[in-house]
Amino acid sequence: MNRLQRLLVLPTWLLAGCGRSPTFNILGSFFPSWLICLFMGVILSVIANRVFARFALDKEILWPVIVYPCLALLFTCVLWFIFFS
């Protein structure tokens, strides 16, 4: 393949992943599944915050501004891999 052929084939490779979009029908509106996983990840990180506060572990976290969003991202990715992998 020469360079021009590669450049012409590249958009088709990039669009090949757009064939299936996992969505949920909630009250007649379709929400992407990653948005549902993100919402659940934030809820789980809030629950983790309450558990940390209950056992006084939240005082040990030096930078909660970094830790809790990373924890929400971790929960989001784990939920995504469990349900949609």
C-alpha positions in Angstrom: 0.0 0.0 0.0 1.3 3.4 -0.8 0.8 6.5 1.3 -2.2 7.8 -0.5 -4.1 4.5 -0.2 -3.4 4.4 3.5 -4.7 7.9 4.0 -7.9 7.0 2.1 -8.4 3.8 4.1 -7.8 5.4 7.5 -11.2 7.1 7.9 -13.0 3.8 7.3 -10.9 2.1 10.0 -11.8 5.0 12.4 -15.5 4.8 11.6 -15.7 1.1 12.0 -16.1 1.4 15.8 -19.2 3.6 15.4 -21.4 0.7 14.2 -22.8 -0.3 17.6 -23.6 2.3 20.2 -24.6 0.8 23.6 -27.5 3.0 24.8 -30.3 2.8 27.3 -33.9 3.9 26.7 -34.8 5.9 29.8 -38.2 7.6 29.6 -38.1 7.7 25.8 -34.6 9.3 25.6 -31.5 7.3 24.7 -28.6 7.7 27.1 -25.1 6.4 26.3 -24.1 3.5 28.6 -20.8 5.3 29.6 -22.9 8.1 31.0 -24.8 5.6 33.2 -21.6 4.1 34.3 -20.1 7.5 35.1 -23.2 8.4 37.2 -22.9 5.1 39.1 -19.1 5.7 39.5 -19.7 9.1 41.2 -22.4 7.5 43.4 -20.0 4.8 44.5 -17.2 7.3 45.2 -19.6 9.3 47.4 -20.4 6.0 49.2 -16.7 5.3 49.6 -16.2 8.8 51.0 -18.9 8.1 53.6 -17.2 4.8 54.5 -13.8 6.5 54.8 -15.4 9.2 57.0 -17.1 6.5 59.2 -13.8 4.8 59.9 -11.8 8.1 60.1 -9.7 7.2 57.0 -10.6 10.4 55.2 -8.1 12.3 57.4 -5.3 10.1 56.0 -6.0 11.2 52.4 -3.6 14.0 51.6 -5.2 15.3 48.4 -8.9 14.4 48.3 -9.3 16.6 45.2 -7.2 14.1 43.3 -8.2 10.9 45.1 -12.0 11.1 44.8 -12.2 11.9 41.1 -9.7 9.1 40.5 -11.8 6.8 42.6 -14.9 7.7 40.6 -13.0 7.0 37.4 -11.9 3.6 38.7 -15.5 2.7 39.6 -16.7 3.9 36.2 -14.1 1.9 34.3 -14.8 -1.2 36.4 -18.5 -1.0 35.9 -18.0 -0.5 32.1 -15.7 -3.5 31.9 -18.1 -5.7 33.9 -21.3 -4.8 32.0 -20.0 -3.9 28.5 -16.8 -5.7 27.8 
